[in-house]
């Protein structure tokens, strides 16, 4: 009888440890994430730490995107992620799960990505990721005016406003009234929400000895990843 009791105690202890291990596999402190915006696409990278996961690498996720009022505006039914990651010893597996959501039809504002996940053991957990969508990328010609630069020379200054534009390079081309390219500019785009400006002294590119005459010209401009736009302006130098 004593031996039977010992066996039962050992079995109950083993069962407790198994359950404890399984529930720890999706512990809240095992989850981290990073959110970034690229154009209209929100990139959400998540990392999970699974414990005692020799066969628990595969996890099913159910995704819901909610607006600031809690209304579900996007959902994806359960699907299996195998993830990619690295194993640490026998008992830990760090897995990476990326999400990309195109917000092109959404207004700027606050949103929440809710991820319900569970393993083949039936263990479930909910991940809540709040983020702010800044809106679609905007690059717009603002104004141009004649100024004096630091050397005291007259130049024409071009200014552009922008928001949520992540390209690395800004490009501008100037065409005359006959649609002939007379000058090109390429600059580092810098911060995604800073205005952009550049100056032109009215001289065409190359070794031309003739300055461009006053009149109406067209500036074609874009940042890497965006379609070019055009605007007319008057060269007043």
GURO-705420 format. One record per residue: residue number from 1; residue in one letter; x, y, z of N, C-alpha, C, CB in turn. Coordinates in steps of 0.02 Angstrom, whole numbers. Each point is the difference from the previous one (the first is absolute). Glycine has a CB too. Example, Ala and Ser with C-alpha at 12.3 -4.5 7.8 and 13.67 -1.06 7.14 Angstrom:
2
     i   aa     n.c1     n.c2     n.c3    ca.c1    ca.c2    ca.c3     c.c1     c.c2     c.c3    cb.c1    cb.c2    cb.c3
     1    a      660     -284      390      -45       59        0       45       60        0      -95      -59       62
     2    s       77      112      -98       42       59        3      -39       55       37       59      -32     -108
! end
This chain:
237
     i   aa     n.c1     n.c2     n.c3    ca.c1    ca.c2    ca.c3     c.c1     c.c2     c.c3    cb.c1    cb.c2    cb.c3
     1    x       42      -60        0      -42       60        0       43       63        0      -90      -63       61
     2    x      144       61      -19       45       58        4       33       13      -68       21      -23      123
     3    x       -1      -33     -155       32        6      -66      -48       30      -50       73      -99       26
     4    x     -137       78      -25      -51       26      -45      -10       75       10      -57     -112       -1
     5    x       57      134       65       -8       71       15       59       40      -28      -65      -29      103
     6    x      125        1      -96       59       35      -26       -4        8      -76       68      -46       94
     7    x      -92       -7     -128       -6        3      -72      -51       53      -21       30     -121       -8
     8    x      -86      124       45      -51       50      -15       26       70       10      -89      -82       32
     9    x      126       92       22       28       66       15       48       20      -55      -12      -19      123
    10    x       54      -26     -145       47       14      -54      -35       17      -65       82      -75       54
    11    x     -136       39      -69      -38       12      -62      -33       69        2      -20     -123      -12
    12    x       -9      140       70      -32       65        6       51       56       -5      -88      -51       72
    13    x      147       41      -44       54       50       -4       22       10      -72       37      -29      116
    14    x      -30      -28     -152       21        4      -70      -53       36      -42       65     -106       14
    15    x     -129       90        0      -54       33      -37        0       75       13      -68     -105        6
    16    x       80      125       56        3       71       18       56       35      -37      -47      -27      113
    17    x      105       -5     -117       58       30      -33      -13        8      -75       75      -49       86
    18    x     -108       -1     -117      -16        4      -71      -46       58      -13       15     -124      -11
    19    x      -68      130       52      -47       55       -9       33       68       11      -93      -76       36
    20    x      136       79       14       35       62       15       44       20      -59       -2      -27      123
    21    x       36      -22     -152       44       14      -57      -39       23      -60       79      -85       42
    22    x     -136       52      -55      -41       18      -58      -27       71        7      -30     -120      -16
    23    x        5      137       76      -28       67        9       54       53       -2      -91      -50       69
    24    x      152       32      -49       55       48       -3       22       13      -71       37      -38      111
    25    x      -57       -7     -156       23        7      -70      -24       64      -32        1     -124       -9
    26    x      -56      151       33      -25       63      -28       -9       52       55      -58      -63      -92
    27    x      106       66      137       -2       48       54        2       71      -28       55      -82       77
    28    x      -91      130      -46       -3       69      -26       69       32       -8     -111       10       52
    29    x      157      -25       -7       65       32       -3       46      -31      -53      -12       28      121
    30    x      -15      -74     -160       40      -32      -52      -12       32      -68       -4     -107       64
    31    x      -31      164      -65      -22       30      -63       27       72       -6     -103      -72        1
    32    x      134       87      -58       22       68      -16      -19       16      -72       96       -7       85
    33    x      -99       72     -102      -18       19      -68       31       66      -19     -108      -63       12
    34    x      107       77      -78       25       63      -27      -45       19      -58      119      -25       36
    35    x     -140       89      -38      -46       25      -52       34       55      -40     -100      -30       72
    36    x       95       27     -138       26       53      -43      -46        9      -60      119      -26       36
    37    x     -117       85      -65      -42       16      -58       43       10      -61      -87       52       75
    38    x       68      -83     -130       34        8      -64      -53       15      -52       95      -80       33
    39    x     -103      144      -50      -54       20      -45      -66      -10       35       68      -31     -100
    40    x     -113       -8       70      -64      -15       32        1      -67       36      -57       68      -88
    41    x      114     -101       89        6      -66       31       28        5       70       16      -51     -114
    42    x      -52       22      162       25       -6       68       36      -67        6      -94       73       46
    43    x      156      -71      -27       39      -60       11        4      -13       75       68       20     -106
    44    x      -94      -77      127       -2      -17       71       39      -65       10     -113       57       16
    45    x      169      -51       19       43      -58       12       -9      -23       72       84       40      -87
    46    x      -96     -104       96      -11      -27       67       49      -57       13     -121       32       -4
    47    x      139      -39       68       44      -53       21      -32      -36       59      102       64      -39
    48    x     -103     -131       35      -28      -41       53       56      -44       29     -114        0      -55
    49    x      111      -11      120       47      -47       32      -41      -60       24       80       94       36
    50    x      -69     -151      -67      -36      -61       19       45      -42       46      -66        2     -109
    51    x       37      -25      164       38      -40       47      -16      -74       -9        0       95       81
    52    x       51     -137      -70       -7      -72       -6      -35      -17      -66       -5      -12      125
    53    x       35       33     -181      -35       -2      -64       35      -43      -51      -42      112       25
    54    x       57     -173       -7       29      -45      -49      -47      -10      -60       62      -58       92
    55    x     -127       58      -79      -48      -10      -54      -53       55       -1       19     -123        7
    56    x       -3      181       20      -49       52        8       18       63      -39      -27      -46      112
    57    x       65       38     -164       21       57      -41      -60       28      -38      115      -49      -11
    58    x     -162        7       -9      -57       22      -40      -55       28       44       28      -86      -86
    59    x      -52      146       68      -52       34       39      -53       26      -48       83       32       91
    60    x     -146      -37      -72      -55       27      -40      -18       70       25      -43     -116      -23
    61    x       35      161      -25      -16       70       17      -66       20      -32      122       27        9
    62    x     -160       12       27      -62       29      -24        7       76        9      -71     -105       30
    63    x       64      143      -84       18       71        0      -61       44      -10      113      -29      -44
    64    x     -119       82       84      -53       50       -8       31       70        4      -87      -79       50
    65    x       69      122      -97       22       69        2      -60       44       19       90      -22      -88
    66    x      -81       62      141      -55       42       25       19       74       -5      -36      -92       78
    67    x      -15      134      -92       12       71       -1       -6       28       71      -43        8     -119
    68    x       46       59      126        0       31       67      -65      -11       38       79       84      -45
    69    x     -133      -99        9      -64      -13       33      -11      -73       18      -46       97      -62
    70    x       95     -140       45       -5      -71       14      -33      -40      -54       -4       30      117
    71    x      -13        2     -173      -32      -35      -55       51      -41      -40      -88       91       -7
    72    x       72     -153       -8       45      -43      -38       -5       20      -74      -13      -96       83
    73    x       70      117     -112        1       21      -70       39      -48      -44       -9      118       39
    74    x       42     -166       -8       36      -51      -38        6      -62       44       65       87      -67
    75    x      -75     -144       37        9      -62       38       28      -55      -45      -95       32       76
    76    x      129      -77      -45       27      -57      -35      -12      -61       43       87       69      -61
    77    x     -118     -120       32      -15      -60       38       63      -36       20     -109      -10      -61
    78    x       99      -40      103       57      -37       27       44      -28      -55      -68      -29       99
    79    x      131       39      -91       49      -28      -46       63      -17       39      -48       65      -98
    80    x       86     -111       73       58      -25       37       64       36      -21      -56     -112       10
    81    x       93      134       39       66       29      -10       52      -50       27      -45      120        7
    82    x       93     -136      -48       55      -40       24       56       45       27      -29      -91      -82
    83    x       32      152       56       49       47       25       72      -18      -17      -79       24       91
    84    x      122       22      -78       72      -13       -7       33       26       63       -3        7     -127
    85    x       52      -41      152       31       22       62       59      -43       19     -109       43       37
    86    x      130      -37       25       58      -36       24      -17      -36       65       77       84      -55
    87    x      -46     -141       64      -11      -39       60       56       14       51      -59      -90      -67
    88    x       39       96      129       48       10       54       -4      -59       47       -9      126       -9
    89    x       56     -171        3       -3      -60       40      -57      -45      -21       52       62       95
    90    x      -80      -99      -47      -54      -46      -14      -68       30       13       76      -92       30
    91    x      -79      145       10      -64       22       26      -26       67      -27       30      -63      100
    92    x        9       99     -140      -23       64      -25        8        4      -75       30       53      108
    93    x      -82      -25     -140        4       12      -71      -27       70      -14      -13     -124      -26
    94    x       55      168       -2      -20       68      -16      -22        3      -73       81       47       87
    95    x     -145      -32      -98      -28       -1      -67      -21       70      -21      -39     -119       17
    96    x       45      133      -81      -14       66      -29      -61       -6      -46      122       34        7
    97    x     -173        8        5      -61       -1      -40      -14       70      -27      -46      -97       69
    98    x       54      110     -134      -13       66      -28      -71        7      -27      121        9      -28
    99    x     -148       52       31      -65       16      -30        9       64      -42      -64      -54       97
   100    x       31       56     -154       -1       61      -41      -72       14      -20      118      -23      -44
   101    x     -142       83       62      -69       19      -12       -2       64      -41      -37      -55      109
   102    x        6       52     -167       -6       59      -42      -60       42       24       51      -62     -100
   103    x      -36      124      123      -51       44       29      -24       51      -50       52      -17      112
   104    x      -45        4     -177      -13       50      -51      -71       27        4       83      -56      -72
   105    x     -131       17       95      -70       22        4      -19       26       69      -28      -82      -88
   106    x       77       87      133      -13       21       68       19       73       11       19     -117       39
   107    x      -54      150        6       16       68       18       57        2       50     -119       34      -21
   108    x      158       19       24       51        6       52      -31       -4       69       71       70      -77
   109    x      -36     -100      123      -27       -5       68       29      -59       38     -104       53      -40
   110    x       73      -68       97       24      -54       44      -37      -65      -16       27       84       90
   111    x       11     -139      -91      -28      -65      -14       29      -51       49      -14       30     -123
   112    x      -17      -88      124       24      -54       43       -2      -66      -39      -41       60      103
   113    x       97      -95     -102        3      -67      -30       -6      -51       57       72       40      -97
   114    x     -124      -82       94      -12      -50       51       16      -69      -30      -89       72       57
   115    x      135     -107      -25       22      -65      -24      -18      -52       52       95       51      -67
   116    x     -140      -97       50      -16      -57       43       41      -59      -26     -117       44       26
   117    x      155      -74       18       43      -56      -21       -7      -58       48       80       80      -53
   118    x      -71     -139       25       -4      -60       40       44      -54      -31     -117       30       38
   119    x      137      -78        3       43      -54      -22      -41      -64       -9       98       52       59
   120    x      -65     -103      -81      -35      -63      -10      -24      -30       66       69      -20     -102
   121    x      -43       45      159      -22      -24       64      -63       35       24      118      -25       28
   122    x     -142       75      -66      -59       36       19       13       61       43      -59     -106       -9
   123    x      123      121       22       17       58       40      -11       62      -41       84      -67       67
   124    x     -118      117      -40      -15       60      -38       25       63       36     -101      -57      -49
   125    x      112      109       11       20       64       27      -20       54      -50       97      -51       64
   126    x     -107      112      -39      -19       55      -44       54       54        3     -123      -25       18
   127    x      145       46      -77       50       53       -5      -36       63      -26       95      -83      -21
   128    x      -86      139       53      -31       63      -19       55       50      -18     -101      -22       75
   129    x      100       46     -138       53       45      -24      -32       65      -22       72      -98      -37
   130    x      -65      152       75      -26       65      -21       50       35      -45      -67        9      107
   131    x       43       28     -157       45       39      -43      -38       58      -31       69     -103      -25
   132    x      -32      150       -2      -30       58      -33       18       -1      -74        6       67      107
   133    x      -57      -63     -149       10        4      -73        1       74      -19      -57     -113      -21
   134    x      112      135       -8        9       71      -16      -35       23      -63      106       -7       57
   135    x     -133      -40      -96      -32       18      -62       44      -15      -60      -62       89       60
   136    x       33      -80     -120       36      -15      -62       58       49       -9     -106      -45      -51
   137    x      158       24       16       57       44      -13      -21       62      -40       77      -99        3
   138    x      -50      156       16      -16       62      -34       65       37      -17     -112        8       61
   139    x      120       10     -123       55       43      -22      -30       52      -47       88      -93       11
   140    x      -84      157        7      -35       51      -37       44       62       -9     -109      -44       44
   141    x      109       71     -105       34       63      -14      -36       56       36       40      -42     -112
   142    x       -4       81      152      -31       53       41        7       69      -32       23      -68      101
   143    x       39       88     -115       11       68      -25       70        8      -28      -82       44       85
   144    x       92       12     -119       66       18      -25        7       76        4        5     -102      -76
   145    x       54      125       93       12       72        3       75       14       -9     -100       16       76
   146    x      114       45      -97       70       21      -11       28       26       67      -23       30     -122
   147    x       82      -56      140       34       21       61       74       10      -14      -84      -63       71
   148    x      120       88      -23       73        3       -4       29      -55       44       -2      125      -22
   149    x       49     -162       -5       31      -54       39       54       29       45      -25      -83      -91
   150    x       62       39      124       51       22       48       56       39      -33      -27      -99       69
   151    x       36       89     -135       52       36      -36      -24       67      -28       51     -110      -28
   152    x     -115      123       38      -28       62      -26      -26       -4      -70       76       57       74
   153    x      -76     -117     -103      -24       -9      -69      -76      -12        0      112      -48      -34
   154    x     -144       73      -19      -71      -13       -8      -12      -71      -24      -19      122      -25
   155    x      -26     -157       58      -20      -68      -19      -75       -6        9      113      -48       33
   156    x     -141       -2      -64      -71      -13        8       -8      -60       46      -28       49     -115
   157    x       -9      -40      168       -9      -51       51      -65      -38      -11       65       69       82
   158    x      -61     -136      -81      -59      -44       -9      -13      -36       66       24      -15     -124
   159    x      -87       15      146      -18      -32       63      -54      -53      -11       30      106       63
   160    x      -24     -162      -27      -46      -56       -6      -20      -23       70       52      -36     -112
   161    x     -116       21      122      -23      -28       63       -8      -76       -9      -59      108       32
   162    x       64     -144       23       -8      -73       -5      -18      -29       68       83       -3      -94
   163    x     -108      -58       92      -17      -37       61        0      -75      -15      -70       97       43
   164    x       99     -135        3        0      -74       -5       32      -25      -63     -103       -1       67
   165    x      155       35      -89       37      -21      -60       67      -28       22      -58       87      -73
   166    x       70     -150       60       58      -34       28       57      -11      -49      -77      -55       77
   167    x       69       78     -140       54      -10      -49       64       36       20      -86      -11      -88
   168    x      142      -14       65       65       27       20       23       60      -42       29     -114       38
   169    x      -53      119     -100       25       53      -45      -58       41      -28       98      -71      -29
   170    x      -87      137       25      -47       46      -32       29       18      -69      -40       46      113
   171    x       -4      -45     -164       21       14      -68      -43       57      -28       39     -120      -17
   172    x       -8      164      -22      -36       54      -33       31       12      -69      -29       55      112
   173    x      -15      -44     -161       22       16      -68      -38       61      -24       25     -122      -25
   174    x       10      168       -8      -30       62      -25       -2       -2      -76       40       64      102
   175    x     -100      -51     -129      -11        0      -73      -21       69      -22      -32     -123        2
   176    x       54      142      -62      -21       64      -28      -68       -7      -34      121       35      -15
   177    x     -143       19      -18      -67        1      -32       -3      -48      -59      -15      118       37
   178    x       72     -139      -64        1      -49      -55        9      -72       26       48       90      -75
   179    x      -57      -97      140        6      -66       33       70      -29       -5     -121      -19      -24
   180    x      171       62       22       69      -22       -2       29        3       71       13       42     -119
   181    x       21      -95      138       31       -3       66       59       48        3      -37     -120       15
   182    x       36      166       33       55       49        5       42       -9       63      -70       79      -65
   183    x       42     -111      117       39       -9       61      -29      -56       42       32      122       -1
   184    x       12     -161       34      -21      -54       44       32        9       69      -14      -78      -99
   185    x      -22       57      151       25        3       68      -15      -66       36      -17      126        3
   186    x       63     -147       39       -9      -60       41       28       14       69        5      -76     -101
   187    x      -47       67      153       21       14       68      -21      -57       46       -8      124      -21
   188    x       42     -129       78      -22      -46       52      -66       26       28      119      -32       29
   189    x     -168      -13      -20      -67       20       21       -4       17       74      -45      -71      -90
   190    x       89       43      131       -1       14       72      -62      -26       34       67      100      -24
   191    x      -88      -65       78      -58      -21       40      -64       -1      -41       56       48      100
   192    x      -99      -97      -85      -59      -11      -42      -53       55        5       21     -120       14
   193    x      -18      163       37      -50       53        6       28       70       -5      -64      -78       71
   194    x      128       84      -86       30       67       -7      -12       28      -69       88      -31       83
   195    x     -101       96      -88       -7       31      -67       66       -6      -38      -86       81       45
   196    x       81      -78     -111       59       -4      -43        4       64      -40       -7     -126       -7
   197    x       67      151       -2       10       60      -41       67       -4      -35      -72       68       77
   198    x       76      -35     -134       64        7      -36       -1       64      -40       15     -126       -6
   199    x       44      149      -15        6       63      -37       29      -12      -69       14       62      108
   200    x      -35      -20     -155       25       -3      -69       19       70      -21      -72     -102      -28
   201    x      132      108       -3       23       66      -21      -20       18      -72       95      -15       78
   202    x     -135      -28     -109      -24       15      -67       44      -25      -56      -53       97       49
   203    x      110     -126      -32       44      -25      -51      -16      -74      -15       90       82       36
   204    x      -89     -100     -100      -13      -71      -16       60      -43       19      -75       35      -95
   205    x       66     -100       92       54      -45       15       51       -3      -56      -77      -66       70
   206    x      131       30      -58       53       -6      -51       44       62       -3      -75      -75      -65
   207    x      103       87        7       45       57       -9      -32       56      -40       96      -78        6
   208    x     -161       84       -1      -35       52      -38       23       70       22      -99      -77      -13
   209    x      108      121      -36       20       69       13      -59       48       -1      112      -26      -49
   210    x     -171       -1       39      -61       42       -4      -46      -16       58        9        5     -126
   211    x      -26       47      162      -45       -9       57      -71       -8      -25       76       69       73
   212    x     -116     -107      -36      -70      -11      -19      -38       66        5        5     -120       40
   213    x      -46      137      -91      -38       63        2      -57       -4       50       31       20     -120
   214    x      -55       39      140      -58        2       43      -61      -29      -37       47      102       61
   215    x      -93     -128      -23      -60      -28      -31      -27      -58       40       42       35     -110
   216    x      -89      -71       81      -34      -55       34       38      -65      -13     -112       59      -12
   217    x      125      -95       67       34      -64       -3      -41      -52       39      114       57      -10
   218    x      -93     -119        5      -33      -55       36       51      -36       42      -86      -13      -91
   219    x       70        1      154       42      -41       43      -34      -67       11       47      103       57
   220    x      -10     -155      -71      -23      -69       11       37      -26       62      -25      -20     -125
   221    x      -11       -6      173       33      -17       64      -29      -65       28       21      122       23
   222    x       20     -158       15      -22      -61       33       53      -22       51      -65      -34     -103
   223    x       44      -10      147       44      -34       47       -2      -74      -15      -19       88       90
   224    x       74     -123      -80        3      -72      -14      -62      -35       28      125        4        4
   225    x     -158      -42      -47      -59      -38       20      -66       35      -15       69      -48       87
   226    x      -67      112     -107      -61       37      -17        0       16      -74       -5       48      116
   227    x      -55      -42     -145       -7       19      -70       17       74       -8      -88      -89      -18
   228    x      120      109      -36       17       71      -11      -62       43       -7      105      -36      -55
   229    x      -99       99       77      -51       51       -9       32       60      -33      -65      -41      102
   230    x       24       85     -131       26       59      -33      -37       63       23       30      -71      -99
   231    x        4      127       91      -30       65       16       34       53      -43      -25      -35      120
   232    x      -14       84     -142       27       55      -39       23       56       45      -75      -30      -95
   233    x      126       66       74       24       58       38       30       50      -49       23      -72      103
   234    x      -13      133      -79       30       53      -41       71       14       23     -114       51      -21
   235    x      161      -60      -24       69       18       15        6       76       -2       45     -110      -49
   236    x      -27      140      106       -1       73        5       69       31        9     -113      -10       48
   237    x      166      -28      -59       67       27        8       20       45      -58       31     -101       65
! end
